[in-house]
Amino acid sequence: MNEVTRFRDFCKFLFIVISVLALSACQLTGPKKEAQPVAMEPEPLEEAIPPPTDSLTPNQRVRKALQDLQQGDYENARNQLNWALMDDPDHKRANHLLEQMDADPIEYLGLKNFYYDVQPGDSLSLIAKNFLNDPYKFVILARYNDLDNPSKLAPGQRIRVPGVMREKPKIKAKPKAKPKPDVVLTEEPVKSEAEPEMSTDPVDLSTQVDEPAPAAMTEPVTEVDPPSETALAEEPVTELDQPEETADTLVESIPSSDDTLSSARQLHAEKDLPAAIYLLESENNSNPEASEVRTQLASYYTEYANQLIREDDLESARQTLEKLIILDASDNNAINQLIYVEDKLEARKLLQKGENEERGGQYQTAYRTYGQVLTYDPDNQSAKESQIRVRNQLTDSYHRQAMQLFRRQELDEAIGFWNKILELDPNHSLAPGYKARALEMKQQLQRIDSKPN
């Protein structure tokens, strides 16, 4: 019994020791604190795009944005570009300009650059075209040079251009052809054996006349070979009277601007307008200070663009008008004409896209695409007829689906299809009546369900 008692006492003692140790450990560590949630900063909301206050086509908005960008007005330009993309999300030029406005100029164009002194007649668009092969890159080029107003570019102003400076072609003086000395070779007549030959010895003329030489004394004629061309070329030629031709004398031999203008006008009179333009373009590139050449070139650009529009060659007309605007950015008539041409081209491209979608049975997409065509060209008769045709295909399909749902008493879904029909064609002959019947049936079913059993 004593041993059992001692064992029980030992167990009680051990339990007490363990409990004390456990309580001590809890006091040392203290209560466990719950992790506090980290306050998350609210993400900045994207700045809402204000609604447009005018109704313009996407191309008109892009052209307006270009004018704003030329003046350094980035805020209005961004709004115009965003509004253009609302109507045409795939507008390449709008996306391209927004990309330049948001990109880092150094990453976009690179670190390597050279200095360029602005020449008379230069614009930032013209410099971008010459060195970056894209006149619309004047936006990123202006940011590359921290220019607040790209339109205020003065002759002599030094800017940085990305890339490596192209080497200017050196004018080499062509040596003037040295004329060969005039050598008069007199051929001696060949005498026949019957003719007596005059003696070359100095004799008395009187005796020679009175007494002809006997035939026995005549000798055969020996022909003297003329000097060869090699021998003539080896003869020294005096160059004192032949000044060496230099680069200056070569420049003087190049036709002047007046000669070029005269030739271009002659080509214009001969109805060869492209050749006249090419001639003036070459002269303008080599002599940008010739204002009369620029004026004549602008006039020919305008005439040629009108001719191309009449011939329905809109792509060539656009290229010509772009050259005209680079030449004279203040020509509002050219700007408006370019917008007109670009709208027509975009409408033509979208019309082809809509026709492909319609042939593939994508009527909803085709209907929207034809609507975009009419945004660019409201008078496009083909787009109007195609949109009506696709609309009828859609409304017929929607009505068939609505009728199937109506018969199964799936009234909400049926009403949804009739609403779609009325959005496309408010004057649809069947949709209003069937929708009214479905609404009435829905109310009756609701009254039946609400009655107590």
Secondary structure as UniProt FT lines:
FT   HELIX           2..29
FT   HELIX           58..70
FT   TURN            71..72
FT   HELIX           74..87
FT   TURN            89..90
FT   HELIX           92..102
FT   HELIX           105..109
FT   STRAND          113..117
FT   TURN            120..121
FT   HELIX           124..132
FT   HELIX           135..137
FT   HELIX           138..144
FT   TURN            145..146
FT   TURN            150..151
FT   TURN            155..156
FT   STRAND          158..162
FT   TURN            193..194
FT   HELIX           205..210
FT   HELIX           215..217
FT   HELIX           229..234
FT   TURN            240..241
FT   HELIX           247..253
FT   HELIX           257..269
FT   TURN            270..271
FT   HELIX           273..286
FT   TURN            288..289
FT   HELIX           291..310
FT   TURN            311..312
FT   HELIX           314..327
FT   TURN            329..330
FT   HELIX           332..359
FT   TURN            360..361
FT   HELIX           363..376
FT   TURN            378..379
FT   HELIX           381..407
FT   TURN            408..409
FT   HELIX           411..424
FT   TURN            426..427
FT   HELIX           431..450
//
